[in-house]
């Protein structure tokens, strides 16, 4: 999964968020989430690190760009881990982990993007404002209003990217679960083991 994430990072498969073109969706996060669901939190963390190391070699605006991407993915993986830690149940852990991971990712990336746009690369703010104004026909009364809109749309981008990363990985796990009965090796999927353990746990007595 780490190798697949690295391969997808190298291939030209990313596509821009239309409103802010320097924000890009990519498919390399899917194998990272898949590694987490297949083999557990350690595999998700290792895949994230490998992805970051590859981006340091081939990514744009290195090391800042790859490191920000690593933090985004890392927050998502951390949220997943917390969700399953708090709820030792397959489906509830997945839902809770998705929500926590999305919240951590949005919070971290909103802060980091603010620092970058305000202090490091203010020219990116100009690019984003020009794109938003052209596509949505908006005109901003002040620089603060423009920055607020860019931050809000950056949060939307990270929410959408979270969905893009989690849903395909989960659907693949579900398809593997569907054939798990005929293949005992498939039954060793970490997510399925968590679900089975939760179903075997006796109910709490009041």
ABEGO torsion letter per residue (X at the ends): XAAAAAAAAABBABBBBAABAABBBBAAAAAAAAAAAAAEAAAAAAAAAAAAAAAAAABBGOAAAAAAAAAAAAAAAAAAAAAAAABBBAAAAAAAAAAAAAAAAAAAAAAAAAAAAAAABAAAAAAAAAAAAAAAGBBBABAAAAAAAAAAAAAAAAAAAAAAAAAAAAAAAAAAAAAAAABAAAAABAAAAAAAAAAABBBBBX
